[in-house]
């Protein structure tokens, strides 16, 4: 029986892609570089700010400036709530699961921004813990994050399920023999490619997550 549900943040719970892309382009402009199409930025989201910026500057055959992560996070701190919002139906999912499961967020976003977005939408109380890339200095798909959850909640791998939208989330689950629900609504991943990686479940709208639990498929 599943006791703990681990959610990804960007592209799973929240549509953050436009604010993230805007923040990247503001940084590029500060560096006297041309802006990138937002779609080109989306595909680099999911592995944390360091990888996002590394791939972004690589597209110009450049290395990120030494202080680029700090500059990006300062920009994003001002931009993060311009267009970001929970995906339609997600709040209903949280409301239903919260009554029966322990909910976690493990994200490669930093903890501060994750908590501030949750708080802005009054969603922080649904989650037992929010673990960002900076919380313990490790990020997905590092197996130690699963061990941390198991120790906190005294659960086994087969009592955990991961809900995410990226290859990182699938790898995170597969490396730990944990089932993964792949969501298709994030718009930041090549879903057809991810399907070839054979996630345990694929859902096309949030209601299908509840259906999986209600029919005891998980």
C-alpha positions, -999 to +999 in steps of 0.1 A: +000+000+000+013+034-009+019+057+021+040+085+006+035+104-026+065+124-039+056+151-063+079+170-086+073+207-088+079+224-122+058+209-149+039+186-125+023+207-098+029+241-113+032+257-147+063+277-141+079+275-175+071+310-187+085+327-156+116+305-158+121+313-195+116+350-189+143+349-162+168+331-184+162+357-212+167+386-188+200+371-178+210+366-214+202+402-222+223+413-192+252+393-207+247+410-241+233+379-257+203+374-279+172+360-262+162+324-269+128+311-279+110+300-248+105+265-262+143+261-264+146+270-227+118+247-216+136+216-227+165+224-203+143+227-172+142+200-147+178+194-136+182+225-115+194+260-122+230+250-127+222+226-156+196+250-171+223+277-173+250+254-185+229+242-214+216+277-222+251+292-224+264+261-243+240+270-271+262+301-276+293+280-272+300+298-240+304+288-204+280+304-178+296+334-161+310+326-127+281+343-108+254+332-132+234+310-108+232+338-082+222+363-108+196+340-123+181+332-089+179+369-080+161+376-113+138+346-108+130+358-073+114+389-088+098+371-118+085+338-103+049+348-097+042+368-128+026+339-147+032+308-126+001+289-114-010+254-104-021+233-132-059+230-135-071+201-113-040+199-092-055+214-061-083+189-061-058+161-063-039+175-033-071+179-014-081+143-019-046+127-014-038+148+017-065+130+036-050+095+031-013+099+021+018+117+032+027+142+006+063+153-002+078+176-028+113+167-041+124+192-067+156+204-083+143+239-078+157+257-047+136+252-015+130+289-009+113+297-042+093+264-040+080+273-006+072+309-016+052+298-046+033+272-025+026+299+001+014+324-024-013+299-035-019+287+001-008+251-008+021+247+016+001+229+043-007+199+020+030+188+021+048+172+050+081+183+036+095+203+006+130+192-004+148+214-029+182+210-045+198+231-017+180+215+013+206+187+017+230+197-010+219+169-033+194+167-061+174+142-081+181+115-091+204+110-061+193+079-043+201+094-009+169+116-012+148+084-011+167+072+019+160+105+037+122+101+030+123+065+042+140+074+074+117+103+081+085+083+075+097+047+083+085+034+050+098+010+024+104+016-013+072-002-023+052+022-001+063+052-021+052+065-055+068+094-075+047+118-097+067+137-122+071+149-158+107+143-168+134+118-174+150+128-141+119+117-123+118+084-142+154+077-134+148+087-098+121+061-095+137+033-115+170+036-096+152+030-064+126+004-076+099+029-069+068+032-092+065+064-112+035+082-125+044+103-156+023+133-162+019+147-197+007+182-191+039+200-181+050+210-216+087+208-207+095+173-218+094+151-249+065+129-238+068+105-267+105+099-258+096+095-221+070+069-230+098+047-245+114+047-210+083+027-198+070+046-168+047+025-146+018+048-153+010+077-177-017+102-169-030+129-192-049+150-166-048+152-128-081+134-123-064+102-135-040+103-106-070+100-082-084+073-104-052+052-100-055+054-063-092+049-061-090+017-082-060+005-062-039+003-094-010+016-073 
